[in-house]
Amino acid sequence: MTDPTADPTADPTDTGIADDLGGPSQAPADSPAEHGDREVPLAEVLPGAEPLSIAGGPVGALVIHGFTGNPQSMRGLAEAFGGAGFTVEMPRLPGHGTSLDDMLTTSWDDWSACADEAYRDLASRCEKVVVAGLSMGGSLSLWLATEHPEVAGLVLINAACPPPGAMDIEIEGLRALVDAGVLLVDSIGGDIADPDGHEMAYGQTPVAGLLSLMRAGTELGGRIGTIECPVLVMNSPEDHVVSPTHSDHIAATVGGEVERLTLERSYHVATLDYDKGLIEERAVEFARRVTSD
């Protein structure tokens, strides 16, 4: 999450959010916001953004990508789990990996429902399941653990989960933008230190979707103390999207065993950055350990 500090009573097109994320834009003439009850055609999935299923052993790994990204950012980790013998599911969250118009029609309710369906399906086929997520995927992983206490372990990479109240100013700023009819601001994707790394994230950010994520993340931040499974918290000290304080809050609040790993060489999308090999190695090692009993 970015950290704008503008006065929420000011002109909503002049907030710190717009400054941080880029200038606001109004809806295109035939955007989903203007369609009313008219059905919006389904967008095609972008090459490389497809979901992934890997058949394996009796232990499952659910892998969840982040906000405005798609499975491309987590494919390496999913394949590492598969190569280690796990049964893997990596869904493509609604509105992601297709088009911005498609994403404008979705919110946290859609993304959490998709994650829950994928978890239930995988759990029905496996004895134990570990859940791994990047950024919003980490938020969804934490949410799943609050809904399904039988989750065997969590692997969180720069997860978005602020302390209660920490994002109140940002939420008010986003609400002001939504009320002003602003649909999109510039992208928050692609925060990678490695010049050879590339994330297939959208070139703009849906404001209403980001608001729904921040609201859900804030509510979630007050519930994660109920999580009792082991948690591997990986975070980048230099993250331009989600403050490292989110990982600190998670590590200090969850009720289960916590293992931490600092990703010194990577920015936010660490699964595509210099530390991607380290992430894959430690995630597989952690998942094997917490499911070995």
Number of C-alpha atoms within 10 A of each C-alpha: 22 16 16 19 13 19 15 20 10 11 13 24 20 16 23 20 25 23 15 16 20 16 16 23 16 12 15 11 9 10 17 20 15 11 11 9 8 8 8 14 9 11 15 10 16 14 10 13 21 18 18 17 15 18 12 17 15 14 22 30 31 26 31 31 25 27 23 26 28 30 25 24 25 29 22 17 23 28 19 19 27 21 14 15 19 26 23 27 24 27 22 26 25 20 24 27 27 22 16 20 20 19 21 21 17 18 19 21 11 14 21 20 14 17 24 18 13 18 25 14 12 20 20 11 14 17 13 19 28 31 27 29 26 29 26 28 28 26 26 33 30 32 22 20 21 18 13 14 13 16 22 22 30 29 28 29 30 32 31 31 34 26 19 15 12 15 21 14 16 24 22 17 28 28 20 19 26 19 12 13 18 22 22 26 22 20 17 23 23 20 21 22 20 15 8 9 15 17 19 18 21 22 14 20 24 26 24 22 22 20 21 18 24 23 16 19 25 21 16 21 24 15 16 20 16 15 25 19 19 22 28 21 22 24 29 23 17 17 20 18 21 24 22 21 17 20 24 16 16 23 21 11 18 20 16 15 13 17 13 14 14 14 22 13 16 23 26 29 30 31 26 27 24 21 20 18 16 13 24 19 13 15 24 22 13 19 27 18 12 17 15 8 5
